[in-house]
Amino acid sequence: MQLDLNQLCELLTVLDKTGISELTLKSGELELTIRKGIQAREPGTVAVGHPAVTTLAPTIAETFASNTTASHPALDQNSGSSLTDPAPSAPAAVLAAVEPKWVSIISPMVGTFYRAAAPDEPPFVAVGDRIKVGQTVCIIEAMKLMNEIDADEVSGQVMEILVQNGEPVEYGQVLMRINPDSGLLGL
């Protein structure tokens, strides 16, 4: 099966309009996986039993758009299938304004995000708070188990909390962005 640029653009547009978060297309030697709303990780960053901390990388749509629009001017037209003009709710639009030195605390599992240990307790952290390596920043409930998520590899100031209390989260989803203290990344 051959997949040309127009078909790929149409596929991305349709995927963006649906509730599908991941699509894998296999045909012969071609294998294409598209994940919506999950940021690409730096090579070598791995989460094993605790949240990974990684610097921000462009999303698939951002990378695709920057690599194709220069050689394919048709993508710049307002045809409705343009990757360079995403909908206002597109994650790529949000990621463009993020400071490059910030690091992200990534969800190590699928579950429900909670900012506090109990509904009547204060949140573990709030925007503007300073955190230390090993400090609990949130809880993810998975299969009726409460999993404390720690800032295992970063100390600094909480700049953004991207998930609301009680919202479901996916594996690899960015939970918070931290402005690290200089020289205190425990990598």
N, CA, C and O of each residue as an XYZ file, in Angstrom:
748
protein
N       0.839     -1.177      0.000
C       0.000      0.000      0.000
C       0.883      1.238      0.000
O       1.801      1.351      0.812
N       0.611      2.147     -0.893
C       1.321      3.421     -0.953
C       0.485      4.488     -0.270
O      -0.732      4.530     -0.450
N       1.115      5.343      0.506
C       0.431      6.418      1.200
C       1.092      7.718      0.776
O       2.226      8.002      1.161
N       0.374      8.513     -0.024
C       0.967      9.775     -0.470
C       0.684     10.883      0.539
O      -0.061     10.686      1.499
N       1.277     12.035      0.315
C       1.173     13.152      1.246
C      -0.267     13.616      1.438
O      -0.665     13.927      2.561
N      -1.050     13.670      0.370
C      -2.449     14.102      0.483
C      -3.267     13.137      1.337
O      -4.091     13.566      2.146
N      -3.043     11.840      1.158
C      -3.756     10.849      1.961
C      -3.362     10.954      3.435
O      -4.204     10.825      4.324
N      -2.078     11.187      3.680
C      -1.616     11.337      5.054
C      -2.230     12.577      5.702
O      -2.656     12.528      6.856
N      -2.278     13.682      4.968
C      -2.900     14.912      5.491
C      -4.377     14.690      5.787
O      -4.882     15.144      6.814
N      -5.067     13.997      4.896
C      -6.489     13.713      5.099
C      -6.687     12.819      6.325
O      -7.608     13.030      7.113
N      -5.818     11.824      6.479
C      -5.881     10.929      7.632
C      -5.668     11.705      8.933
O      -6.389     11.481      9.906
N      -4.695     12.607      8.963
C      -4.442     13.415     10.158
C      -5.618     14.331     10.470
O      -5.961     14.521     11.637
N      -6.235     14.895      9.449
C      -7.391     15.773      9.643
C      -8.566     15.000     10.228
O      -9.208     15.464     11.170
N      -8.848     13.828      9.678
C      -9.950     13.000     10.175
C      -9.667     12.564     11.609
O     -10.562     12.597     12.455
N      -8.434     12.156     11.888
C      -8.058     11.728     13.236
C      -8.226     12.868     14.233
O      -8.663     12.646     15.363
N      -7.884     14.080     13.826
C      -8.000     15.244     14.710
C      -9.452     15.548     15.057
O      -9.725     16.081     16.132
N     -10.387     15.221     14.173
C     -11.807     15.522     14.390
C     -12.528     14.427     15.175
O     -13.694     14.593     15.534
N     -11.848     13.311     15.447
C     -12.486     12.202     16.159
C     -11.957     12.105     17.582
O     -11.054     12.844     17.973
N     -12.517     11.201     18.338
C     -12.069     10.954     19.700
C     -10.961      9.916     19.771
O     -10.539      9.539     20.864
N     -10.487      9.450     18.631
C      -9.436      8.436     18.602
C      -8.129      9.078     19.043
O      -7.741     10.118     18.512
N      -7.437      8.463     20.018
C      -6.194      9.044     20.507
C      -4.960      8.391     19.894
O      -3.879      8.980     19.920
N      -5.100      7.184     19.341
C      -3.954      6.520     18.736
C      -4.419      5.681     17.557
O      -5.459      5.025     17.614
N      -3.630      5.713     16.488
C      -3.937      4.937     15.294
C      -2.651      4.316     14.795
O      -1.649      5.013     14.637
N      -2.660      3.012     14.542
C      -1.521      2.326     13.950
C      -1.974      1.716     12.642
O      -2.960      0.980     12.596
N      -1.251      2.024     11.581
C      -1.565      1.540     10.243
C      -0.393      0.691      9.781
O       0.736      1.177      9.712
N      -0.651     -0.593      9.459
C       0.399     -1.497      9.011
C       0.031     -2.048      7.648
O      -1.099     -2.483      7.424
N       0.993     -2.025      6.741
C       0.800     -2.593      5.416
C       2.170     -2.939      4.851
O       2.962     -2.051      4.536
N       2.441     -4.220      4.727
C       3.743     -4.640      4.225
C       4.849     -4.169      5.154
O       4.835     -4.455      6.351
N       5.813     -3.439      4.587
C       6.913     -2.915      5.387
C       6.577     -1.581      6.041
O       7.338     -1.098      6.879
N       5.450     -0.977      5.671
C       5.052      0.318      6.224
C       4.324      0.128      7.546
O       3.373     -0.648      7.634
N       4.776      0.840      8.575
C       4.072      0.876      9.845
C       4.062      2.323     10.312
O       5.115      2.920     10.534
N       2.868      2.880     10.459
C       2.697      4.273     10.842
C       1.857      4.324     12.105
O       0.743      3.800     12.130
N       2.379      4.951     13.157
C       1.641      5.129     14.399
C       1.487      6.618     14.648
O       2.467      7.363     14.640
N       0.249      7.047     14.871
C      -0.057      8.450     15.144
C      -0.719      8.504     16.510
O      -1.707      7.813     16.759
N      -0.171      9.330     17.394
C      -0.745      9.510     18.732
C      -1.144     10.964     18.884
O      -0.343     11.867     18.644
N      -2.377     11.184     19.281
C      -2.897     12.536     19.447
C      -2.805     12.927     20.912
O      -3.209     12.162     21.788
N      -2.269     14.131     21.187
C      -2.231     14.656     22.539
C      -1.101     14.134     23.394
O      -1.079     14.382     24.599
N      -0.159     13.417     22.803
C       0.980     12.919     23.559
C       2.229     13.494     22.928
O       2.428     13.408     21.716
N       3.054     14.071     23.750
C       4.243     14.716     23.233
C       5.348     13.695     23.032
O       5.441     12.709     23.764
N       6.183     13.941     22.035
C       7.307     13.059     21.767
C       8.334     13.201     22.882
O       8.529     14.291     23.419
N       8.986     12.100     23.227
C      10.012     12.129     24.265
C      11.384     12.208     23.618
O      11.570     11.816     22.466
N      12.334     12.719     24.375
C      13.706     12.719     23.913
C      14.204     11.287     23.900
O      13.816     10.497     24.761
N      15.061     10.926     22.938
C      15.615      9.580     22.946
C      16.383      9.340     24.239
O      17.128     10.207     24.697
N      16.201      8.175     24.817
C      16.916      7.826     26.026
C      16.157      8.113     27.308
O      16.614      7.711     28.378
N      15.031      8.782     27.250
C      14.246      9.054     28.450
C      13.277      7.904     28.654
O      12.469      7.606     27.775
N      13.353      7.258     29.810
C      12.541      6.081     30.066
C      11.867      6.223     31.420
O      12.468      6.724     32.370
N      10.620      5.784     31.508
C       9.911      5.766     32.785
C       9.793      4.328     33.246
O       9.166      3.509     32.575
N      10.389      4.015     34.382
C      10.299      2.674     34.932
C       9.806      2.789     36.366
O      10.593      3.014     37.286
N       8.492      2.634     36.555
C       7.930      2.659     37.890
C       7.799      4.043     38.513
O       7.285      4.169     39.624
N       8.248      5.067     37.829
C       8.092      6.433     38.322
C       8.024      7.369     37.128
O       8.399      6.975     36.023
N       7.554      8.603     37.317
C       7.388      9.492     36.180
C       8.726      9.892     35.577
O       9.692     10.161     36.291
N       8.764      9.924     34.264
C       9.959     10.383     33.575
C       9.938     11.899     33.511
O       8.876     12.519     33.473
N      11.106     12.474     33.501
C      11.217     13.914     33.332
C      11.945     14.128     32.024
O      13.016     13.560     31.807
N      11.383     14.932     31.160
C      11.984     15.146     29.855
C      11.815     16.590     29.442
O      10.894     17.271     29.893
N      12.703     17.054     28.586
C      12.516     18.391     28.053
C      11.508     18.312     26.931
O      11.264     17.237     26.384
N      10.919     19.443     26.584
C       9.854     19.451     25.590
C      10.402     19.186     24.202
O      11.473     19.673     23.840
N       9.663     18.415     23.434
C      10.009     18.116     22.055
C       8.780     18.400     21.207
O       7.661     18.391     21.721
N       8.971     18.654     19.905
C       7.802     18.949     19.073
C       6.907     17.728     18.920
O       7.377     16.591     18.957
N       5.612     17.976     18.747
C       4.676     16.888     18.522
C       4.807     16.391     17.092
O       5.473     17.021     16.270
N       4.175     15.267     16.793
C       4.208     14.720     15.441
C       3.664     15.729     14.451
O       4.248     15.935     13.387
N       2.547     16.363     14.792
C       1.943     17.328     13.872
C       2.865     18.513     13.633
O       2.965     18.991     12.503
N       3.548     19.003     14.680
C       4.469     20.125     14.510
C       5.628     19.728     13.612
O       5.995     20.464     12.697
N       6.209     18.550     13.881
C       7.324     18.089     13.078
C       6.896     17.890     11.637
O       7.590     18.317     10.715
N       5.750     17.242     11.437
C       5.245     17.003     10.097
C       5.004     18.318      9.373
O       5.392     18.468      8.214
N       4.365     19.275     10.048
C       4.050     20.560      9.426
C       5.309     21.310      9.041
O       5.376     21.879      7.952
N       6.320     21.324      9.919
C       7.533     22.070      9.616
C       8.342     21.400      8.518
O       9.058     22.082      7.784
N       8.247     20.083      8.386
C       9.009     19.375      7.368
C       8.327     19.350      6.012
O       8.995     19.115      5.005
N       7.030     19.582      5.947
C       6.339     19.431      4.673
C       5.888     20.732      4.045
O       5.754     20.795      2.823
N       5.650     21.763      4.815
C       5.085     22.974      4.223
C       6.063     23.672      3.301
O       5.643     24.317      2.341
N       7.358     23.561      3.566
C       8.325     24.224      2.698
C       8.351     23.579      1.319
O       8.482     24.280      0.316
N       8.228     22.261      1.254
C       8.293     21.587     -0.034
C       6.923     21.371     -0.665
O       6.840     20.989     -1.832
N       5.853     21.608      0.078
C       4.503     21.420     -0.433
C       3.651     22.635     -0.097
O       2.919     22.623      0.894
N       3.738     23.703     -0.925
C       3.002     24.927     -0.631
C       1.493     24.729     -0.564
O       0.796     25.565      0.012
N       0.971     23.654     -1.130
C      -0.477     23.430     -1.106
C      -0.983     23.269      0.322
O      -2.154     23.530      0.599
N      -0.114     22.844      1.225
C      -0.534     22.671      2.610
C      -0.784     24.003      3.304
O      -1.470     24.044      4.326
N      -0.235     25.104      2.762
C      -0.428     26.412      3.374
C      -1.765     27.036      3.009
O      -2.175     28.020      3.624
N      -2.448     26.482      2.023
C      -3.723     27.051      1.616
C      -4.776     26.761      2.668
O      -4.662     25.784      3.408
N      -5.801     27.601      2.741
C      -6.878     27.401      3.715
C      -7.873     26.385      3.191
O      -9.027     26.717      2.921
N      -7.426     25.154      3.047
C      -8.284     24.119      2.480
C      -9.021     23.326      3.547
O      -9.827     22.453      3.225
N      -8.751     23.623      4.824
C      -9.409     22.871      5.891
C      -8.614     21.656      6.308
O      -8.857     21.106      7.382
N      -7.658     21.215      5.481
C      -6.851     20.068      5.853
C      -5.415     20.479      6.116
O      -4.516     19.639      6.080
N      -5.190     21.726      6.375
C      -3.849     22.231      6.593
C      -3.361     21.892      7.992
O      -4.081     22.075      8.974
N      -2.138     21.397      8.074
C      -1.544     21.112      9.369
C      -0.917     22.357      9.973
O      -0.638     22.388     11.172
N      -0.689     23.392      9.153
C      -0.054     24.596      9.671
C      -1.052     25.529     10.322
O      -0.648     26.520     10.930
N      -2.344     25.250     10.217
C      -3.371     26.095     10.808
C      -4.261     25.239     11.704
O      -5.435     25.037     11.394
N      -3.706     24.724     12.836
C      -4.488     23.810     13.657
C      -5.633     24.509     14.352
O      -5.647     25.731     14.497
N      -6.597     23.704     14.780
C      -7.730     24.233     15.537
C      -7.216     24.807     16.850
O      -6.175     24.367     17.338
N      -7.913     25.775     17.434
C      -7.449     26.385     18.670
C      -7.242     25.397     19.807
O      -6.446     25.659     20.709
N      -7.939     24.272     19.785
C      -7.792     23.308     20.869
C      -6.654     22.324     20.628
O      -6.421     21.448     21.461
N      -5.952     22.444     19.529
C      -4.887     21.502     19.208
C      -3.733     21.632     20.195
O      -3.324     22.748     20.514
N      -3.194     20.505     20.689
C      -2.091     20.550     21.635
C      -0.861     21.229     21.062
O      -0.108     21.854     21.809
N      -0.634     21.126     19.758
C       0.533     21.743     19.145
C       0.529     23.247     19.353
O       1.592     23.843     19.524
N      -0.634     23.873     19.345
C      -0.714     25.319     19.538
C      -0.297     25.697     20.950
O       0.297     26.755     21.158
N      -0.596     24.858     21.907
C      -0.232     25.127     23.293
C       1.261     24.934     23.499
O       1.891     25.734     24.192
N       1.841     23.899     22.919
C       3.246     23.593     23.125
C       4.174     24.639     22.530
O       5.310     24.776     22.984
N       3.724     25.371     21.538
C       4.579     26.342     20.876
C       5.020     27.457     21.810
O       6.087     28.032     21.595
N       4.250     27.785     22.832
C       4.555     28.910     23.702
C       5.316     28.507     24.967
O       5.510     29.351     25.842
N       5.746     27.277     25.095
C       6.384     26.784     26.308
C       7.878     27.110     26.293
O       8.536     27.019     25.256
N       8.398     27.490     27.453
C       9.823     27.755     27.597
C      10.614     26.479     27.316
O      10.259     25.422     27.837
N      11.674     26.543     26.509
C      12.423     25.334     26.173
C      13.198     24.735     27.345
O      13.501     23.543     27.321
N      13.530     25.529     28.377
C      14.301     24.974     29.493
C      13.431     24.251     30.517
O      13.955     23.545     31.378
N      12.127     24.412     30.438
C      11.239     23.740     31.380
C      11.294     22.238     31.152
O      11.520     21.773     30.035
N      11.087     21.496     32.215
C      10.995     20.041     32.097
C       9.580     19.618     32.465
O       8.873     20.320     33.188
N       9.189     18.484     31.966
C       7.825     17.997     32.170
C       7.825     16.794     33.091
O       8.702     15.934     33.011
N       6.844     16.741     33.957
C       6.598     15.536     34.746
C       5.541     14.763     33.975
O       4.441     15.263     33.736
N       5.880     13.548     33.590
C       5.090     12.724     32.681
C       4.370     11.631     33.471
O       4.924     11.067     34.415
N       3.136     11.340     33.077
C       2.383     10.271     33.722
C       2.993      8.914     33.370
O       3.156      8.602     32.191
N       3.332      8.103     34.375
C       3.900      6.789     34.098
C       2.847      5.709     33.872
O       3.180      4.542     33.665
N       1.561      6.109     33.912
C       0.489      5.111     33.794
C      -0.816      5.772     33.368
O      -0.941      6.996     33.370
N      -1.770      4.950     33.009
C      -3.132      5.402     32.729
C      -3.888      5.397     34.051
O      -3.745      4.467     34.844
N      -4.684      6.422     34.290
C      -5.451      6.466     35.530
C      -6.175      7.782     35.693
O      -6.420      8.491     34.717
N      -6.518      8.111     36.932
C      -7.207      9.360     37.257
C      -6.278     10.228     38.089
O      -5.713      9.770     39.082
N      -6.121     11.486     37.681
C      -5.213     12.444     38.308
C      -5.877     13.115     39.509
O      -7.009     13.590     39.419
N      -5.163     13.149     40.630
C      -5.641     13.867     41.810
C      -4.522     14.761     42.333
O      -3.375     14.330     42.444
N      -4.863     16.007     42.653
C      -3.884     16.974     43.156
C      -3.644     16.833     44.652
O      -2.641     17.336     45.157
N      -4.541     16.162     45.377
C      -4.424     16.030     46.832
C      -4.670     14.584     47.247
O      -5.213     13.788     46.482
N      -4.261     14.258     48.477
C      -4.438     12.899     48.992
C      -5.893     12.581     49.289
O      -6.290     11.416     49.257
N      -6.698     13.604     49.580
C      -8.127     13.437     49.859
C      -8.843     14.715     49.430
O      -8.220     15.772     49.334
N     -10.157     14.624     49.171
C     -10.889     15.806     48.705
C     -10.832     16.999     49.658
O     -10.886     18.145     49.210
N     -10.723     16.749     50.959
C     -10.720     17.847     51.928
C      -9.315     18.308     52.322
O      -9.174     19.156     53.203
N      -8.273     17.764     51.683
C      -6.897     18.145     51.990
C      -6.362     19.116     50.943
O      -6.851     19.138     49.814
N      -5.358     19.921     51.307
C      -4.781     20.852     50.328
C      -4.011     20.087     49.250
O      -3.563     18.966     49.490
N      -3.853     20.681     48.066
C      -3.120     20.003     46.996
C      -1.643     19.825     47.361
O      -1.086     20.586     48.152
N      -1.028     18.806     46.767
C       0.397     18.565     46.996
C       1.222     19.764     46.548
O       2.121     20.209     47.262
N       0.911     20.292     45.348
C       1.613     21.463     44.814
C       0.627     22.350     44.077
O      -0.431     21.900     43.639
N       0.991     23.614     43.948
C       0.212     24.574     43.172
C       1.177     25.327     42.265
O       2.387     25.298     42.490
N       0.661     25.991     41.255
C       1.496     26.789     40.365
C       2.210     27.837     41.207
O       1.595     28.527     42.020
N       3.518     27.943     40.998
C       4.333     28.888     41.756
C       5.081     28.253     42.914
O       6.044     28.834     43.414
N       4.657     27.066     43.355
C       5.337     26.378     44.455
C       6.705     25.888     44.010
O       6.926     25.600     42.834
N       7.623     25.797     44.975
C       8.935     25.210     44.724
C       8.869     23.744     45.160
O       8.316     23.420     46.211
N       9.438     22.874     44.341
C       9.459     21.448     44.672
C      10.901     20.973     44.775
O      11.818     21.590     44.232
N      11.079     19.860     45.488
C      12.392     19.250     45.664
C      12.369     17.856     45.050
O      11.305     17.263     44.871
N      13.545     17.343     44.730
C      13.661     15.977     44.229
C      13.052     15.032     45.260
O      13.375     15.109     46.445
N      12.180     14.147     44.811
C      11.545     13.166     45.688
C      10.228     13.607     46.296
O       9.544     12.805     46.931
N       9.859     14.873     46.112
C       8.605     15.378     46.679
C       7.414     14.854     45.886
O       7.453     14.821     44.656
N       6.359     14.446     46.578
C       5.130     14.004     45.920
C       4.431     15.214     45.321
O       4.224     16.220     45.999
N       4.064     15.113     44.031
C       3.419     16.239     43.345
C       1.956     15.965     43.020
O       1.187     16.902     42.804
N       1.558     14.681     42.982
C       0.164     14.333     42.699
C      -0.033     12.846     42.953
O       0.900     12.135     43.327
N      -1.260     12.393     42.744
C      -1.598     10.969     42.848
C      -2.307     10.575     41.557
O      -3.114     11.333     41.020
N      -1.993      9.380     41.070
C      -2.752      8.809     39.958
C      -3.379      7.513     40.460
O      -2.688      6.590     40.891
N      -4.709      7.471     40.391
C      -5.438      6.272     40.788
C      -5.535      5.355     39.579
O      -6.029      5.750     38.523
N      -5.061      4.134     39.745
C      -5.136      3.138     38.678
C      -5.577      1.823     39.295
O      -4.921      1.301     40.196
N      -6.678      1.293     38.814
C      -7.217      0.020     39.286
C      -7.416      0.035     40.805
O      -7.047     -0.910     41.502
N      -8.003      1.118     41.297
C      -8.335      1.305     42.716
C      -7.105      1.424     43.616
O      -7.229      1.353     44.839
N      -5.921      1.602     43.028
C      -4.704      1.823     43.803
C      -4.273      3.271     43.642
O      -4.283      3.804     42.532
N      -3.893      3.912     44.746
C      -3.419      5.293     44.715
C      -1.897      5.282     44.574
O      -1.189      4.803     45.460
N      -1.401      5.809     43.459
C       0.026      5.828     43.171
C       0.555      7.247     43.316
O       0.165      8.136     42.558
N       1.441      7.466     44.285
C       2.038      8.784     44.465
C       3.050      9.022     43.353
O       3.888      8.168     43.068
N       2.963     10.179     42.736
C       3.894     10.557     41.679
C       4.850     11.583     42.273
O       4.433     12.643     42.740
N       6.138     11.251     42.249
C       7.158     12.099     42.848
C       7.946     12.838     41.779
O       8.017     12.409     40.628
N       8.532     13.948     42.180
C       9.464     14.681     41.324
C      10.824     14.018     41.520
O      11.688     14.547     42.220
N      11.003     12.863     40.898
C      12.189     12.043     41.127
C      13.484     12.662     40.622
O      14.551     12.390     41.173
N      13.409     13.488     39.587
C      14.643     13.942     38.954
C      14.748     15.450     38.804
O      15.640     15.928     38.104
N      13.866     16.215     39.439
C      13.915     17.659     39.226
C      13.517     18.418     40.490
O      12.604     18.026     41.216
N      14.231     19.512     40.726
C      13.860     20.494     41.749
C      13.630     21.801     41.021
O      14.331     22.103     40.056
N      12.662     22.577     41.467
C      12.416     23.857     40.809
C      11.047     24.393     41.141
O      10.436     24.012     42.139
N      10.569     25.289     40.284
C       9.284     25.950     40.495
C       8.239     25.373     39.547
O       8.497     25.202     38.355
N       7.053     25.072     40.085
C       5.942     24.577     39.271
C       5.425     25.741     38.431
O       4.969     26.747     38.975
N       5.497     25.607     37.110
C       5.074     26.673     36.204
C       3.672     26.435     35.661
O       2.907     27.381     35.472
N       3.333     25.171     35.411
C       2.012     24.833     34.873
C       1.570     23.486     35.426
O       2.379     22.572     35.588
N       0.289     23.375     35.710
C      -0.343     22.088     36.008
C      -1.372     21.908     34.905
O      -2.349     22.653     34.827
N      -1.148     20.916     34.052
C      -1.906     20.784     32.813
C      -3.140     19.906     32.917
O      -3.897     19.792     31.953
N      -3.358     19.282     34.068
C      -4.484     18.364     34.230
C      -5.330     18.847     35.404
O      -4.798     19.270     36.430
N      -6.631     18.782     35.248
C      -7.550     19.172     36.314
C      -7.771     17.997     37.267
O      -7.667     16.836     36.872
N      -8.073     18.312     38.509
C      -8.335     17.291     39.516
C      -9.473     16.372     39.064
O     -10.527     16.847     38.642
N      -9.259     15.065     39.152
C     -10.282     14.092     38.788
C     -10.322     13.731     37.313
O     -11.142     12.907     36.907
N      -9.452     14.328     36.496
C      -9.445     14.022     35.058
C      -8.664     12.744     34.776
O      -7.685     12.445     35.459
N      -9.100     11.989     33.766
C      -8.322     10.819     33.363
C      -7.039     11.260     32.657
O      -7.024     12.274     31.960
N      -5.970     10.493     32.841
C      -4.701     10.754     32.172
C      -4.242      9.498     31.457
O      -4.611      8.383     31.825
N      -3.434      9.699     30.433
C      -2.886      8.593     29.661
C      -1.414      8.407     29.997
O      -0.768      9.316     30.518
N      -0.894      7.238     29.698
C       0.534      6.984     29.839
C       1.289      7.970     28.946
O       0.948      8.126     27.773
N       2.291      8.624     29.479
C       3.098      9.547     28.696
C       2.550     10.958     28.622
O       3.189     11.826     28.026
N       1.395     11.217     29.202
C       0.794     12.552     29.159
C       1.544     13.490     30.107
O       1.923     13.097     31.210
N       1.752     14.729     29.668
C       2.413     15.728     30.506
C       1.444     16.165     31.601
O       0.322     16.588     31.319
N       1.887     16.059     32.849
C       1.066     16.452     33.992
C       1.385     17.878     34.443
O       0.488     18.679     34.703
N       2.681     18.175     34.528
C       3.139     19.476     35.025
C       4.402     19.875     34.290
O       5.125     19.037     33.753
N       4.651     21.186     34.280
C       5.901     21.700     33.736
C       6.625     22.438     34.856
O       6.030     23.223     35.595
N       7.911     22.167     34.960
C       8.730     22.694     36.044
C       9.866     23.525     35.457
O      10.509     23.117     34.489
N      10.107     24.696     36.053
C      11.280     25.496     35.709
C      12.372     25.034     36.664
O      12.345     25.387     37.843
N      13.344     24.243     36.172
C      14.303     23.620     37.081
C      15.267     24.631     37.690
O      15.613     25.639     37.072
N      15.697     24.334     38.929
C      16.774     25.100     39.538
C      18.022     24.798     38.726
O      18.238     23.646     38.348
N      18.839     25.785     38.449
C      20.023     25.575     37.613
C      20.960     24.576     38.276
O      21.318     24.707     39.447
N      21.344     23.578     37.493
C      22.280     22.569     37.950
C      21.696     21.514     38.865
O      22.442     20.674     39.368
N      20.378     21.521     39.105
C      19.803     20.558     40.040
C      19.013     19.456     39.364
O      18.269     18.736     40.030
N      19.157     19.308     38.060
C      18.506     18.174     37.408
C      19.257     16.919     37.820
O      20.470     16.831     37.629
N      18.568     15.976     38.366
C      19.214     14.757     38.829
C      19.322     13.713     37.746
O      19.053     12.540     38.004
N      19.702     14.091     36.551
C      19.740     13.145     35.433
C      21.010     12.354     35.405
O      21.195     11.514     34.524
